[in-house]
Amino acid sequence: MPPSAPHDARATSLAAYLAAAALALAGLGFHLSPWAERASLVMLDAGFGLLRAFAEKPAPDDILIVGMDDPGAVASAVDAAGPALRKLPDVLSRVARGAPRAIVLHVALPRASLDAAVPGLDDALATALSVAQAAAPLAIGMTVDGRREVVPIHEPLLRGVDSRALVFTLLPRDEDGVVRRIVTGLPTQQGRWPTTSGWVCQVLAGRCEEGLVDYSLGPAYRYMPSRRLLEVRDDKALARLFKGRVVFVAPVAGPDDRVPQPVSMSGWEPPAPEPSSILAHAQAVRTLLHGQPVREAPLPAMLVGIAAAALVALVAAPLAPAVGALAAMGTLLAGLAALHEGWYSPLAGPLATLVAAVIVSGLLGRYRTRS
């Protein structure tokens, strides 16, 4: 009977190593699955929230949003121009007089002439766009329709504008619908055409790389309603508002102007799961100008982490839960520290492997007790 004890111990030890290897392979498979990706993205969003609360990265407050919303807006069948387009020439004129660093226009310009509804509006819009581009680099947003075709802009409005000022306003979304990624350009028949963030980055010589938006960077954004801007007539006051800043002119309050984001960067309203979409554009621009896109940890590094988590299966059963808990805490803190340094480590795979390793350790402990 005694001679069989070493044999049983060796068999148990071999089973533990085989279990750890199987756990590592299973953990890798889970890491590559869409379920792990979604869980990791939820943890990423929580990480951005923690960093904003306790370790926000500094960045200049050099992006300002001018909101074109108007509570008196009515259906296009009633007012073909709408209040936003009616006041847009004056808004652009005031922004240009403030000597901004760049102007980004995300107000949808009309497909056809508006002179029938508002005589002289076409010429006023075209002049304002030309004046704005003369004052600072100007980006004019293009949208797409339900068939993914570019919505045209009435050509006479762009007569004094460089065609290279046209940019895509599309925002890339992950599978859960949240905007986290920076895309600097989109493929078209004319070649790769810049997005808003890609255009601003190129024009202002930022770090034009693709990756994840750094939502831990910089303060919340300030907002000026256009109705308040139109009350400002003094050039010195306009310079205090806009000089040296990237100015976004866009609607911010409509239901179609909202998009899920990891955290709300709004400085004018309570936090919401779907803040204004212009905030995602602004934060992508800030990331490219004053930080760097967050990069995802390479697969070999994640494999090492998953393999280390699987080794918890070799720990004696009574100690495995405590070791697993400490390892999980260390994994979460390491992931948060990596995020602060610009690296995204998907943590669902390592954490799930840790849980499985603790369970396997307990099962092996019961087997040893019975034998």
N, C-alpha and C positions, 0 to 999 in steps of 0.2 A: 504493500500500500504506500509507504513513504516514497519509493522511487517514482511514483506517478505524480507527486506534487510538483517537482520541477517541470515535468512535461506539461501539466495543467497550466502552470505559470507562464511557460513559453507560449502555449497555445493562446492564452488570454492576452499576452502581450502582442502576439502576432495579430490577433483579432482587433486589438485597439489600433495598431498601425494601419491595418487594412481599412478600418472604419474611418480613421482620420483622412486617409487618401481618398476614400469614396466621398467623404464630406467636402473635401477640397474641390473635387470634380463637380459635385452637385452644386456647391456654392458658386463656382464659375458659371455653370449653366444658368443658375438663377440670376446671377449678375447680368448676364446677356439677355435676359428675358424682358418683355415690356412691363411686367408686374414690378420687377425690381427697379426699372427706370422710373416708373411713376412714383414709387415709394421714395426713391432717392431724390427726386425733384421736390417732393413735399418737404423733405429734410433740408434741401438746399434753400427753399424759401424761408423756412424757419431760421436757418443760419444767417440769411441776409437780415432778417428781423432782429436777431440777437446782436449782430454787428452794428446795426444802426442804433440800437438802444444803448450799447455799452462800448463800442469801439468804432464809431463812425470815422471813415477815412476823410481827411480834409480835401476840399476842392474849392476853387473860387466860385463866388456867387455871381457868375457872369452870363447866366442864361435867364431871360425874362420872357414870360408868356403874356401876350395881349389877347384877351378873349373876345371873340366876335359874336357872342351870344346875345340874343335880344328876346326878352319875355313876350314882346308884342309880335313875334314872327307868326305868319299865317301860311296857309297852304300855297304852293306855287300857282295853283289855278286862280287864286285870288290876287296874289302879288307875284308876278313872274320874276321880278328882280329880288325882292326880299330885303329886309333891313340891313343884313350883313353886307351885301354887295353895294347897296346905296351909300353906306358910310365908308366902304373900303378905301376909296381914293383919299379921303381926308385922313384916315388912319395911317395909310402908307406914307403920306406926306409928312405927318408928324414924326413917325418913326425915323424916316430918312433925315429929317432935320436934327435928330438927336445923335447923329454920327455913330450908328451901331457898327459892330464888327462884322456882322452878317445878318441878313433878314431871311427867314424861312416862312413862306406863305403856304398855309394848308387850308385856305378857304377855296372851295370848289368854284372855279371860274366857269362862266356859262358856255354852253355849246354853240349858242346862236346869239345874234344881236339882241340887246335889251333896249335899244333906242325907242321901240314902239311903246314899251312900258314906261321908260324914264328917258325922255329925250336928252341926248348928250352924255348918257352914262357910259357908252362904249368908249368915247373919246377920253372921258375923265379917267376910266380904268386904265386905258392904254398909256395915258400920260403918267399916271401914278406909278405904274409898273416900271416905266422907263426912268422916272426920277429916282425910284427906289434902287434900281440897279446901278445908277450912276453914283449913288451915295455909298453903297456897300455891296458886296457879293449877295446876289438874290437867288434863292431857290424857290421854284414854283412847283407845288405838288401836283402829281397826276394820279388819278384814281382809275380803277377798272370796274367794269360792270359784272353782272352775274355770269356772263359768258367768258369772263377773264379777258375781255378786250379793253384796250385803253379808251377811256372816255375822252373824246376830243374837246379841245378848247377853241372857242371862236378866234380864228386866226388874226383878224385885225387887232385884237387885244394885245397880241404878242409882237406887233410890228417893230417896237423899239427894244425888244428883249433878245438877248443871246439865247439861241435854242439849247445851249448847254446848261441853261438854268433849270430845265425841266427835270424833275426827279420823281421817283416812285414813292408813294406814301404807304405802301403795303408793309405790314408788320409780320415777321415770321412767328408762328405759334408752335409750341410743342404739342404733343398729342393730347394733353389735358386742356389745351386752349390758352395757356398762359404764355405771355410774351417774355422770353428770357434771352433771346439770341440776337446777335448783331449780324446783319447781312449788308454788305457794302454795295452790292450791285445785283441786278437780276438779268438773266439772258433775254435778249430780244432779237428780232431780225436784223437790227442795226448793230448788234454786238451787245456787250454787257453794259447795261444802263444803270447809273447810280441810284441808290436809295437816298433818302434824306440824310441819314447819318453818314453814308459813304461820301456824298457830295460835300457836306460841311467839313468832313475830315480831310478830304483832298484839298479843298480851297484854303483851309486854315492850317494845313501842314500838321495834322495830328498823327497818331499811331494807327494807321488804317489796316487793322487786322480784324478778322472775324473771330467770334467766340461768344461768350456769355456777357450780357450786360452786367456791370458791377453795381448792384443796387445798394451797396453799402457806402458808396462814394458821394460825398458832398451833402449840403443841406437841402431841405425841402425847397421846392420852387415857389417863387413869388408870381403873382398874377395881377394883371391890371385889366379891368373891364374896358372895352373900347369906349363906352359912354363916358367914363372918367377921363380917358386919354383925350377925348375931343374937347374937354373943358380946359386942357392945358394948352396955352398959347405962347408962353414964354420959352424962347430957345434955350435959355440956361436951365430951365426946369426939364426940358426935353433931354438935354445933354446929361443931366444928373440921372435920368431914368435909363437912357439907352447907350451912352457912349461906351464903346469897347465891349459891348455885350452882344451875344447872339440872341436875336429877338424872334420868337415864334409868334406868328399871327394866325390864330386858328380858333374854331369853336371848341368849347371845353365841356359844355353842360348837357348836350343832347344825348339821348339814349344810343344813338348810332356812333357817338364819339367816345365810347367807353370800351375798355378791353381789360381782361384779367391780367394782373401783374403780381409778382412776388410780394411786393410791399407798395404802399401808396407813397409817392413822393410829393403829394400835394401839400402846399402850405396854406391853402385857403378853404379847405373843407375837411370834415372828419375822415379818418381812414376808411377805405371801402375796398372790397375785393376786386372791383372793376373801376379803377380810377380813369381819368381822362386819358385817351390814347396818346395825346400829345406829350404826356409825361414820359411814356416809353421812348418816344423819339428823342426827347430832351436828354434822358438819362443815357441813351446810346451815344449821343453826341458828347456828353460830358465824359463818358468812359473813354472815348477815342481821343479826346483833347487833353484830358487831365489824369488819366489813369491808363489802364490797359485791359482789354477783354479778359475775362476769367477763362482759363484753359482747363480742359478736362484731364484728369490724371490718366496717364497711359495705361493700357491694359496690363503690361507686365507688373507695374506697381500695384495694381488692384489684385492681381493674382497672388502676389506675395502677401498682401493683407489677408486675403481669403484663406491661404494656406496656413498662415499663423493662427487665424481664428480656429481652423480645424484641429490644430494641435491641442486645444483645450480638451478634446476627447481623451487625451492621454493622462490627464490629471486625475488623481484619485477622486472617487465619487463624492466623499464628504466635502472636499475643497472646491470641486468644479463650479458650483453655483457662485461662490465668492470670487473665484478667479474669473469666471465669465462676466460677472457684473463689473469688476474692475476693468477688464479688457474692453467691455462695451463703453464704459465711461471714457476710457482712454481713447477709444476709436472716435467717439463723438467730439471730444476736445481736439484731437488731432485734425479731424475734418474741419472743425471751425477755424483752427489756426491756419490750415492750408488755404481755406477760403479767404481769410484775411490777407494772405500773401498772393492771392490771385489764382488759386488752383481749386477746382471742383472735384472732390472725391465722392463718387456715388457710394453711399454707405449701406444701402439695403443688403447687398450681397454679403459683406463681412459680418454685419449684425445678425442676419439670418443664419449664417454658418455658426456663429457663436452660440446662438440658442440651440441649434441642432447638436452641437458638440457637447453642450452641458447635458442634454437629454441622453445622448449616446454614452457619455461617461457614467450616468446613473444606471443605465441598462447593463453596462459592462460590470459595474460594481455589484449589481444583484447576481450576475452570472458567477462572479468570483466567490460571492458568499455561499451560493448553493453548491459550488464545486469544492 
